Amino acid sequence: MKKITYLILLVLICSGCATKRVMFLKDPKLTKITVDDESVILMTITTDNWNAPKHIPKVLGGNVWSIDIPKTKKYYWKIIEKAFDTYKDISTEYLVGVKMPAGQYKLRELTAMSSSLLSNGVFIAPVYSNFTLEPNEIVYIGHIEAIVVKRTEDEQLRAGPVIPLIDQSIAGASSGTFNITISDDYENDIAKFLKEYPLLEGKDINKRVMENWTQPSKEEMKPKNNNL
């Protein structure tokens, strides 16, 4: 239990002092989708772990930073409501729907956890990709596939922290790196959203897919006040 608590704390630390944004489409009380006050972002995520197949990362959230205002504003997208839900949820696909103010943003990283009978792991996927959100719109920004593979070069970012040594090694996080693909799967993804969230039916859904992924440097991933 102490190890699990420590790992959850690591994930929470990654979110820092950020404004929380929940997956509003999951709200059972939601009866209407409006964009009068804020716009809506739609995206999908899938994960896998080829370095340690029993430890597939379960996405907890995403760290998003604004990049168009003098002082960086940080947001944390809470994709899974409770960290311990990762032990019950075997899904590796996520339909992400979140409301945000219009602006320019960088999706810096996704935080994730894995679990097995004897060990748990923490993962940080360095997406580090920009997207723009126009006022009063619903927009699809792409599909992210994040796969942990074996780390073979020092320049490759680790898939997660090194500590705790045994857990992170077993999970393939410390010895792995993320191979991330950002693609346009608009037709398939929107069909999934419409099936899961019928309130989107009849809504205009724009498409503005994030740029192709290239791994950021270790320096770029260091938190800085106004330098993304």
Order of alpha helices (4+ residues) and beta strands (2+ residues): alpha-beta-beta-beta-beta-beta-beta-beta-beta-beta-alpha-beta-alpha-beta
